[in-house]
Amino acid sequence: MNSTFTFDNKSDYFNSSATSANSSSWTTISTFVSPSDHVPRVTIVKSPYGNEGSIHWQDRKFTLNGEQLEVDDVRFKETGAGSLFSRRWFYQKSQWRIKYIYDSKTWMVWRYATSDVAEETPSAKFKIYESKVVGKSVPASLFFHPSLSESDAHFIVLALLYSETTEHAPAAPRGFGDVFAVGITALFRSAPSL
């Protein structure tokens, strides 16, 4: 599965398609309880081969290939230097290291060759949407190494969406407009009343 898929819906990974040069695509469809919710009730992820997996956000579960996977049973925090956004994920007989790299705004995925050593070549990459004030914005994209099976790729897409939504996005720096609004609000709150 050696392909790069580009998202069509800016940073809305909940309802979008990621399409490759040969027109195959990953599709996400989400159901929200209320329009003001930041996280959906469920997100269905359809692979280019027609298979479906899902994330049940409140229950913290994945469904893939008819199997229910509790997030706490398949994801563990790594320890040591540089492990703030690094997690180890387990699926079937494979172990994966998923880590966010700030400099490149990319989630990197490595398969563990042994229980202690990850392969040097990434199995997958998820570059998040990059908004630019000047110049053209960069759409989000997914890359899969050719050695990756469709089933492993499907699990990795679920894990990456979960990681971006629950670990990176809440801690990400705000855009200029948000920072400006927070600053103005703080200024007016601290001003003496007349």
C-alpha positions, -999 to +999 in steps of 0.1 A: +000+000+000+025+026-011+004+057-015+000+093-005-036+104+002-045+141+004-074+154+025-100+176+009-115+193+039-088+214+056-085+204+092-119+187+095-108+151+096-142+139+110-160+144+077-137+143+047-120+122+020-083+116+016-077+107-021-046+093-038-033+100-073-050+068-086-084+081-071-086+056-043-097+072-010-101+070+027-134+085+038-144+096+073-181+102+083-189+114+118-221+117+138-224+145+164-249+145+192-251+183+191-238+209+167-217+225+195-198+192+202-161+193+194-158+155+193-183+133+175-202+104+190-189+080+163-165+083+133-167+057+106-135+053+085-139+036+051-108+022+035-101+023-003-110-014-003-145-008+011-138-020+046-151+000+076-137+007+110-150+031+136-141+052+166-166+053+194-153+085+211-172+084+244-167+047+249-130+050+239-133+020+215-123+011+180-143-014+159-122-030+131-127-063+112-156-072+136-134-067+166-140-043+195-107-027+207-106-007+240-082+022+235-067+016+270-060-020+260-041-011+228-024+022+236+003+028+261+024+059+269+061+056+262+086+068+288+119+086+285+131+117+267+110+130+239+080+109+248+054+137+254+034+128+223+048+093+218+025+063+223+029+026+217-001+010+200-008-028+197-029-044+170-031-081+163+006-092+165+021-058+156+034-030+178+035+006+165+052+037+178+032+068+170+048+102+177+040+138+168+070+157+154+064+195+160+090+208+135+073+191+106+037+191+120+036+154+113+025+122+131+051+095+124+044+058+127+071+031+131+066-006+134+085-023+161+109-049+147+115-063+182+098-054+214+124-027+221+136-014+187+114+004+161+122+002+124+141+032+110+118+037+080+084+050+090+054+028+081+031+058+078+030+096+082+001+119+088+009+156+080-017+178+095-034+207+077-012+238+077-029+271+075-008+300+061-016+337+064+006+344+033+008+318+006-011+287-001-022+265+028-009+229+028-037+202+030-034+173+054-020+141+039-014+104+048+015+084+035+017+046+037+049+025+032+044-004+006+050-031+033+019-020+052-011-043+049-046-028+044-057-041+078-027-025+095-032+008+076-068+009+087-058+005+123-032+032+119-057+056+104-080+051+134-050+055+159-038+087+141-073+103+141-076+094+178-042+108+186-046+140+167-080+147+183-073+137+219-035+144+223-023+170+198-052+192+189-062+202+225-025+212+232-018+228+199-009+265+198-038+287+189-040+308+157-034+345+156-072+353+157-077+332+189-047+347+206-058+383+197-094+376+210-081+362+243-058+392+247-085+418+241-109+399+265-082+399+292-075+436+286-111+446+291-115+423+321-085+439+338-096+475+330-110+494+360-147+500+359-159+536+359 
